[in-house]
Amino acid sequence: MKIIILTGKFGMGHMTAALAVKQQIDNSHFNADVEVIDWLDYISPRLANKYYSFFHFLVNKGRKIYNIRYRLLENKKTDQKPDLNAIFKKCFTKLMDEKKPDIIISTLPVCSQFMSMYKEKTGSCIPLITCVTDITGHSEWINKNTDFYFVGSPSVTDKFISKGVLPDKIFETGLPVRLEFLNNDFFKSTNSKDLRHILIMGGGLGMLPKTFNFYESLELLPNTKVTIITGKNNGLYERLKDRYQNITVLGYVDNVYDYMKQADIIITKPGGITTFEAIYAEVPILALNPSLQQEIYNAQYIQKMGIGTIIHGNSKQCLEEIEKMLDYCHLDYYKSNIQKLKGQLSKYKLTKVLEMTICEGNTLANNGFKNIYQPIREDYNINEKISFNIR
């Protein structure tokens, strides 16, 4: 069986999700050839580099424009056509002819859109599974020829249903994380109460505060060790490395789970995948000044579920929030909520849904899925009410 996972590097969340899904399938008990394809890189590596550079520029310098576009399309009609579809749809047909997949899994909206168009045009019965990589009900994820949706929370399910998606097509699997995060024995406390560990991450694009005041404040925290992962922000890495005695600065790393293992709290831009990695690592989250619209929704989810809080403001206000969370009474509260949520997610593993979906193959006989997986909605013990409506 040939499985293609389509993705892209708009940030690293989509690609990280794709690699996590591949890892979980490879570790499952059935024989499947799984390939992850960066859709833009497949079309043209040169074009991909230009697109990704522009996206990086947009989220760093043009966030207002990005958010305006996001909101305009958020509650528009579903089954949206991808940008430049007249040009790229031929490339997609070439991809399908070349790879001849039995199943398509998409972690990027545009890939789901192209696959839906391909199925419409050709009458193909190849199953399309869309894995939504943020806690969002954005219309760009919804296409009429998608067979299954993997989503992170009941709020996304509710939003999708309100937009016409059949409940039987939606499974609240949580967002996919690497196997290292699914090892329940891996994350055991190695810290003493005499020394606290803070992990700061800016995501794949390294979107972290640029002013020294923030880091100087962290340096002054007593009995605290700080590790900063700057991702691909090489400029910030060069500015911060070896500057502070109690702060360790790293660039892009592949073993984030090693650092989460030792952390008491994580300060980060609240990407969807990072949020669920923290849940599985049982580490409370301080969502750092969320500015992109999907980050804002992810941060709302963090706060509503009681697994962390949001930091807004200057370095002094941030420091106050950090010190408040590091109080062990607060840590216990957040960790208790995380453990409840993690316990629910562990009952409905993405791999179980994937295995059942793949075993069903092209028949898509999913009548039994709802009865098995829908109870997760009733099992949530934490009140989650998030509105995605733009006012």
Secondary structure, DSSP 8 states (H G I E B T S, - for coil): -EEEEEE--SSSHHHHHHHHHHHHHHTSSS--EEEEEEHHHHH-HHHHHHHHHHHHHHHHH-HHHHHHHHHHHHTS-SS---TTHHHHHHHHHHHHHHH--SEEEESSHHHHHHHHHHHHHH-----EEEE--SS---GGG--TT--EEEESSHHHHHHHHHTT--GGGEEE------HHHH-TTT------TTSEEEEEE-TTTT----SHHHHHHHHTSTTEEEEEE-TT-HHHHHHHTTS-SSEEEE-S-S-HHHHHHH-SEEEE---HHHHHHHHHHT--EEEE---SHHHHHHHHHHHHTTSEEEE-SSHHHHHHHHHHHHSHHHHHHHHHHHHHHHHHHHHT-HHHHHHHHHHHGGG---HHHHHHHTTHHHH--S---------
